């Protein structure tokens, strides 16, 4: 009996050792698969760089790099919420700010190719507006050449906690001015995309969030993405933060910013895992709607002649003569910052979602591209990406505004968009 007990003990120890070896081999295999697209030194350099930017006990970011429809690098850094200390993961939902505009543009182009409207149609055909805004064409709203006034100054904020696209329409109905004759200049406009979201609802007969869910997210396999709606909980939602002059982090989210909540210009919450599905869908053509992608990625409004920088439909396009074309966009909303950068000819895409406002994501992407020898034409330094933050100018109607907007001011001033 004693020999049998010893034998069973030895067999149990051997079994445990075997299980440990199998697990170790699996981890090694996973590590090899995860990083097989890049050289190990490059992976180590990227990871080390990100650890410099994002500390484990502070707000952070999730980053993903994909090529040829395969995810080659994906990792979270820092905390999703400073109260809970929960580490950021690629399943967490970030507010993606103005990356929302690529979804709004895609949804509207879907309706366009269905024959629901003409791009030369004016706003006045669909909404009751003063003559100035009523004369603006849909194509000019998409490409930021409308000249339509910003809604912030015309919005009655006395009874609003979370502004909506309907509030934007009500504000524009009070103004009969344009910054310039439509179609003659470039001026980035959150207002324009809020109105496009309302147009999607009018043309489709359903709400903007539902249209995205059924016609855009669904076909791409995106299951968890949501549009911000007051009172509707968002599972695994990340909290945004700004940084005060004393270095501490202060919450800068929907409750701290009146215009954070407008939908079609910057209201989407999405995880990095779901955004990777979107990037793969764009590059692989799984939508079976490639004309829409070509249209969105075609320059419509010239921004910078010297650097050949254009705005398409929801995207910036950089296409210098004789050089590689790059396509990208940034997002800013409260304490959230996002960026996506693509090189279509290389099937390359890098995306960063961050829940802190004091990190220059454009510079970070450029440094990672340099490590990977990706030609990016110094894309961020070639011209303005966004004229101002999605929730401008009311970042946080509270007493801390002056103290914690320092990092935001620095980021704007570095891009020649001075905030006094």
HUJO-V718112 format. One record per residue. BURIAL is b if it has 16 or more other C-alpha atoms within 10 Angstrom, else e. Layout:
BEGIN
burial
BURIAL
BURIAL
END
This chain:
BEGIN
burial
e
e
e
e
e
e
e
e
e
e
e
e
e
e
e
e
e
e
e
e
e
e
e
e
e
e
e
e
e
e
e
e
e
e
b
e
b
e
e
e
e
e
b
e
e
b
e
e
e
b
e
e
e
b
e
e
e
b
b
b
b
b
b
b
b
b
b
e
b
e
b
b
b
b
e
b
b
b
b
b
b
b
e
e
e
e
b
b
b
b
b
b
b
b
b
b
b
b
b
b
b
b
b
b
b
b
b
b
b
b
e
e
e
e
e
e
e
e
e
e
e
b
b
b
e
e
b
e
b
e
e
b
b
b
b
b
b
b
b
b
b
b
b
b
b
b
b
b
b
b
b
b
e
b
b
e
e
e
e
e
b
b
b
b
b
e
b
b
b
b
b
b
b
e
b
e
e
b
e
e
e
b
b
e
b
b
b
b
b
b
b
b
b
b
b
b
b
b
b
b
b
e
e
e
e
e
e
b
b
e
b
b
b
e
e
b
b
e
b
b
e
b
e
b
b
b
b
b
b
e
e
e
e
b
e
b
b
b
b
b
b
b
b
b
e
e
e
e
b
b
b
b
b
b
e
b
b
b
b
b
b
b
b
b
b
b
b
b
b
b
b
b
b
b
b
b
e
b
b
b
b
b
b
e
e
e
e
e
e
e
e
b
b
e
e
b
b
b
b
b
b
b
b
e
e
e
b
b
b
b
b
b
b
b
b
b
b
b
b
e
e
e
e
e
b
b
b
b
b
b
b
b
b
b
b
b
b
b
b
b
b
b
b
b
e
e
b
b
b
b
b
b
b
b
b
b
b
b
b
b
b
b
e
b
b
b
b
b
b
e
e
e
e
e
b
b
b
e
b
b
e
e
b
b
b
b
e
b
b
b
b
b
e
b
b
b
e
e
e
e
b
e
e
b
b
b
b
b
e
b
b
b
e
e
e
e
e
e
e
e
END
